């Protein structure tokens, strides 16, 4: 029933987060100086303070949007999407269904849609 649907989305989300954990582990092991750049959670209150302190112009808004892009996630999403299409064209099973859902999850995280989003009002 309902718990199966939530479990499915949780599995997709955890697969995307495993890429984040792997990146954090490698940065922590190989580049100790960059380890402090990993913020676990962004608080809505601090984001609202920054928004009120900074009235962004259109250029700053574009740069902020560009900073939200996560290139590794977009790359993995594109790879999984192409694997899904390969399975549609040449596969004899239905793996493409899972691959398309997983690639969508990577794209959602890759464009920065997951996390704290402060409304522009």
C-alpha positions as CSV (number, residue, x, y, z in Angstrom):
1,X,0.0,0.0,0.0
2,X,1.1,3.5,1.0
3,X,4.3,2.3,2.8
4,X,5.5,0.7,-0.4
5,X,5.3,3.9,-2.3
6,X,7.2,5.8,0.4
7,X,9.8,3.0,0.5
8,X,10.3,3.3,-3.3
9,X,11.0,7.1,-3.1
10,X,13.2,6.6,-0.1
11,X,15.3,4.1,-2.0
12,X,15.7,6.5,-4.9
13,X,16.7,9.3,-2.5
14,X,19.2,7.2,-0.6
15,X,20.9,6.2,-3.8
16,X,21.4,9.9,-4.7
17,X,22.6,10.6,-1.1
18,X,25.1,7.8,-1.4
19,X,26.9,9.8,-4.1
20,X,27.1,12.8,-1.7
21,X,28.4,10.6,1.1
22,X,31.1,9.1,-1.3
23,X,32.1,12.6,-2.3
24,X,32.3,13.8,1.3
25,X,34.4,10.7,2.3
26,X,36.9,11.2,-0.6
27,X,37.3,14.9,0.1
28,X,37.8,14.1,3.8
29,X,40.4,11.5,3.1
30,X,42.3,13.2,0.2
31,X,41.8,16.9,0.7
32,X,41.6,17.7,4.4
33,X,41.6,21.5,3.7
34,X,38.3,21.2,1.7
35,X,36.5,19.1,4.3
36,X,34.9,22.1,6.0
37,X,32.9,23.0,2.8
38,X,30.4,20.2,3.5
39,X,27.4,21.7,5.2
40,X,25.1,18.9,6.3
41,X,21.9,20.9,6.5
42,X,21.2,24.5,5.6
43,X,18.8,26.1,8.0
44,X,15.9,28.1,6.7
45,X,16.4,30.8,9.3
46,X,20.0,31.5,8.2
47,X,18.9,31.5,4.6
48,X,16.2,34.1,5.4
49,X,18.8,36.3,7.2
50,X,21.1,36.2,4.2
51,X,18.2,37.0,1.9
52,X,17.2,40.1,3.9
53,X,20.8,41.2,4.1
54,X,21.4,40.8,0.4
55,X,19.0,42.3,-2.1
56,X,20.3,40.4,-5.2
57,X,20.4,41.8,-8.6
58,X,19.5,39.7,-11.7
59,X,23.2,38.8,-12.1
60,X,23.6,37.6,-8.5
61,X,20.4,35.7,-8.9
62,X,21.8,33.9,-12.0
63,X,25.1,33.2,-10.1
64,X,23.2,31.8,-7.2
65,X,21.2,29.5,-9.5
66,X,24.4,28.4,-11.1
67,X,25.9,27.6,-7.7
68,X,22.9,25.3,-6.9
69,X,23.8,23.0,-9.9
70,X,25.5,19.8,-8.8
71,X,27.4,18.6,-11.8
72,X,28.2,15.1,-10.6
73,X,24.5,14.4,-9.9
74,X,23.6,15.7,-13.4
75,X,26.2,13.5,-15.0
76,X,25.1,10.4,-13.2
77,X,21.4,11.3,-14.0
78,X,22.4,11.6,-17.7
79,X,24.3,8.3,-17.6
80,X,21.4,6.5,-16.0
81,X,18.9,8.1,-18.5
82,X,21.0,6.8,-21.4
83,X,21.2,3.4,-19.8
84,X,17.4,3.4,-19.6
85,X,17.1,4.2,-23.2
86,X,19.6,1.5,-24.1
87,X,17.4,-1.0,-22.2
88,X,14.3,0.2,-24.0
89,X,16.0,-0.3,-27.4
90,X,17.9,-3.5,-26.8
91,X,16.9,-5.0,-23.4
92,X,14.5,-7.9,-22.9
93,X,13.6,-6.9,-19.4
94,X,12.0,-3.8,-17.8
95,X,15.0,-2.3,-16.0
96,X,14.4,1.0,-17.8
97,X,11.5,1.8,-15.5
98,X,13.8,1.9,-12.5
99,X,16.6,3.6,-14.4
100,X,14.3,6.4,-15.6
101,X,13.0,7.0,-12.0
102,X,16.5,6.9,-10.6
103,X,17.7,9.3,-13.3
104,X,14.9,11.7,-12.4
105,X,15.9,11.6,-8.8
106,X,19.5,12.5,-9.7
107,X,18.2,15.3,-12.0
108,X,16.1,16.8,-9.2
109,X,19.0,16.8,-6.8
110,X,21.4,18.0,-9.6
111,X,19.4,21.2,-10.2
112,X,19.4,22.0,-6.5
113,X,15.7,21.4,-6.0
114,X,16.2,19.4,-2.8
115,X,17.1,21.5,0.3
116,X,16.3,24.9,1.6
117,X,14.7,27.1,-1.0
118,X,13.8,30.6,0.1
119,X,10.9,32.1,-1.8
120,X,11.7,35.2,-3.8
121,X,9.1,37.7,-2.6
